[in-house]
Every structure is written in structure tokens, then in C-alpha cells.
Amino acid sequence: MTATGAVWRNWSRTEAVRPLRVERPAGAEAVQRAVAAAAASGLRIKPVGSGHSFTGIAVTPGVQLDMTGVSGVLDADAATGRVTLGAGTRLHELPELLAPYGLALENMGDIDRQTISGATSTGTHGTGLGFGGLATQIVAARLVTGTGELITVSESERPELLPAVRLGLGALGVLVDVTLQLVPRYVLHAVERPRPIDEVLDHWHELVRDADHFEFYWFPHTATALTKTNTRLPGDAPRRPLGRASRWLDDEVLANGLFRAVAATGRVAPGTTSTLARLTEAVTRHSGDRDFSDFSPAVFTTHRSVRFREMEYAVPLEAVPDAFREVRALIERKGWRISFPIEVRAAASDDNWLSTAYGRESGYIAVHRYFRENHREYFAGVEEIMRGYGGRPHWGKLHTQNAQSLREVYPRFDDFLRVRDELDPDRRFSNAYLDHVLGDGVAADIVADDTARESAGAA
């Protein structure tokens, strides 16, 4: 199905574009036809998921592929735990889709609105030193290349391409489906506790190594971290889920509602931010002190209704306490009033070439600002600190690095570019963002892309 393009905006309102046309393929052959038609017209083409990337990685003023019609379970083997999903499948659909097979994702992040192809292609991850990012769960994928060829990459077919295709930034082709190695459905026991931030930093290594999944949040201008520790239990373990009333009060009223009020007030009256942060600290000592257990998706994920902008860097695991303390000192030294918390997580080393955790255990430090506030000075200051620790930016979150600086921190960067030359020699899937981060920019094209974004009203 083809339609003229309406203005598309991402969730954080950092990107907007009016594509020349929108295609809604129903399967692999339709994707091939769309790519061939774009090539015949000399247009760029890109699939778009739920728009949860903060960067312009999915933006195209040419042909936009809405992959909603390529979704759901295409094949499943409960015995091996391998399930093939259409690329447009949303993460929040998985619990219901996988329930008949008794399977679940090995790990998840805290937001489940993304498509499986968008989440894996940008390096989405959860927390837990025993687990890699979502892309590490891919054992096979089918994609349409820039020449319109449908290829399979798996452990037996072109296996040398898997480390590139699992986390391909949308630069290698249009993913049609992915096959995941899943695990038997399991229960998580969650313990959420407020703790002094200095105590958490002093014991970071024990906390993150002793738990299956550990993370913490810290509101700037306070002395308290909100910690979350999840322990994995068998799927038939007793569950004590949060009641609907409790979840509504804690997550919707105290978290999202309070968050929204603090962010909005802080924007018009920045001088109140510190006071509001301490109020938030006091309130969340109540809402952040709870103990429950449920099937993993209900524990991993959280509903976020307050719009924000985010930058996240991966640094060597051991560098987290020092890097965090530098960020805290920077905020105080600059006198910034920051209403959104800093989030800290960890993940295992993996072998995907453009993974933020490639070849090293990693800690993640994410900073946020309310979407109506100017994030640039804060993010630039934090980015400079992270780069001092060899930090690697999340591909779907805001950063200012380019191909030259990224090549220094990704040892297999040029290997990835060689695969790109093979699968997309004419840069059919490129855009301004990819030109910038992969170093293959054509000035005229970037100007054209930026013009299309500006005319569509990007922030």
C-alpha cells in the first residue's frame, strides 16, 4: 500500500520530516518491490518503527517504510526456544505472543514501545552483567539489501555477517524478520530501595555483580539513589504482582504525575528545581520502597508518559563511580537545575561490532532533560566527561560524535563499513544521521535532508 507522506515526528520531538511517500509492505516481496521502486526513482528509503530513537536514525525525506504489516510470530520452536518474528513486532506485544510457547526475552530495557528491529538495530539494552543487549539474542535475520536482494544471515548462512547485521543501524538493509534465541518464561523478584548515593557508588562493583539485574536512579540536587534489584526465579515460582491500585498510585500518580509537575514547574521557575528535587526525593522514598514479583516483562518495563530527551554513554564497568562523580560535580559547579534523574545500568561484553558493549563489560550512564528544556549545554558537558573514559554513545540517543571519533572507540568500525559497501553500495538506506556517524556523507544530500526536516518543523 502506498500513501502520500504526512509529517512524521519521533516521540521526543527532536525530529520531523514529511516523506515523499509512505509504503506499507505486507511481506518480504513487497519490501523488495519498494526498494526496487525507490532505486528506480533515485530515492532513499528507510523503515520506521515507533519513533522512540532520539536521533534522526530513522528519518527519510524519500520513501518511508511502515513495517506494521510485517509483524507477529512467523515460526516458533518451544523445544529450542527459537522464535522468528516479523521486523515490525512491538516489544509490548511479545508477552501475549510468546505465552503459548512458554518463552520470554532473556533481558529487556524499561521501555517496550519499540519494534524488535528498531530496538536491536540501535543497540537497546537492559541491565545485568550476565546479559548482553537485545541484539545478542538474534541468531538469524532476513533482510533486503540495497540491490533488492533478499538474503538470510544465520549461524549456517553468511555467519560472518551476523556481528554486523544484528546491530546494523538500518544501514545494511531492511530487516524483514529476525530469529531470536529465547529462554523459558521466568519470574523476577524486584526489590526497590532508596539508598544514599555515595554508598551506592562505593559499593557499585558488589551491587552490580551480586545481582542478576541491578540499576539505580539519582535525582540531581539530592543525596539519595533509588535502587532496583531483580532476582530471576523459575516460571512456576509464586508471584506477588503489584496490584492495579498500587501500580497506578506509584507509577502513574507519584512517578509520572509528580515528574510532570516538577519538570513543568522547573522550566518556568528554574530556581525551584532543587527544592522540588528534594520533595521528589522525600515522596519517592515511599514509592521507591517496595517488593514484588511477576513475570519478567511486567517487572522490567515501566510506563513513561512524561516526554523527555536523553543521552546515554557506555563506559568500562569499573569507570562508572568516577565518571558519575564527575557528572555530579559538573552539575553543582555549573549551577544547572536538572529536574530529571540520571540512570545507571550495566551489561555484559558482547561481540556485535557496533555494540556499545563490544569487547568489554560496560556501565551505562544516561542523562535526561524535559523535552521543553534546552538540553544542549548539559549534554555537551556530560559527553566530554564520558569521552574521557572511552565512552561509546547509544546509537538511538542524542550525541554529537562523528565517524572519526567513533572509529577510535569501536575496534571493528571499518569492518562494519566494508559490510555496508557490500550490502548497500549505493547508500539506498542512508540519511543525514548515518552519513554523519558512518562518515560517508555527501554534503548536498545532508543539506537536502536537513531542509526537509526543517520544513516539517523539527525541534
Sequence and secondary structure as in RCSB ss.txt:
>XXXX:A:sequence
MTATGAVWRNWSRTEAVRPLRVERPAGAEAVQRAVAAAAASGLRIKPVGSGHSFTGIAVTPGVQLDMTGVSGVLD
ADAATGRVTLGAGTRLHELPELLAPYGLALENMGDIDRQTISGATSTGTHGTGLGFGGLATQIVAARLVTGTGEL
ITVSESERPELLPAVRLGLGALGVLVDVTLQLVPRYVLHAVERPRPIDEVLDHWHELVRDADHFEFYWFPHTATA
LTKTNTRLPGDAPRRPLGRASRWLDDEVLANGLFRAVAATGRVAPGTTSTLARLTEAVTRHSGDRDFSDFSPAVF
TTHRSVRFREMEYAVPLEAVPDAFREVRALIERKGWRISFPIEVRAAASDDNWLSTAYGRESGYIAVHRYFRENH
REYFAGVEEIMRGYGGRPHWGKLHTQNAQSLREVYPRFDDFLRVRDELDPDRRFSNAYLDHVLGDGVAADIVADD
TARESAGAA
>XXXX:A:secstr
 EEE   EE TTSS EE  SEEE  SSHHHHHHHHHHHHHHT  EEEE S   SSSTT  SSEEEEGGGS SEEE
EETTTTEEEEETT BGGGHHHHHGGGTEE S   S   SBHHHHHHTT    BTT   GGGGEEEEEEE TTS E
EEEESSSSGGGHHHHTT TT S EEEEEEEE EE  EEEEEEEEEEHHHHHHTHHHHHHHSSEEEEEE TTSSEE
EEEEEEEE TTS  B   HHHHIIIIIIIIIIHHHHHHHHHHH GGGHHHHHHHHHHHHHHHT EEEEEEHHHHH
     S EEEEEEEEEGGGHHHHHHHHHHHHHHHT    S EEEEEE  B  TT TTBTS EEEEEEEEETTS  
HHHHHHHHHHHHHTT EE TTS     HHHHHHH TTHHHHHHHHHHH TT TT  HHHHHHHT   HHHHHHHH
HHHHHHT  
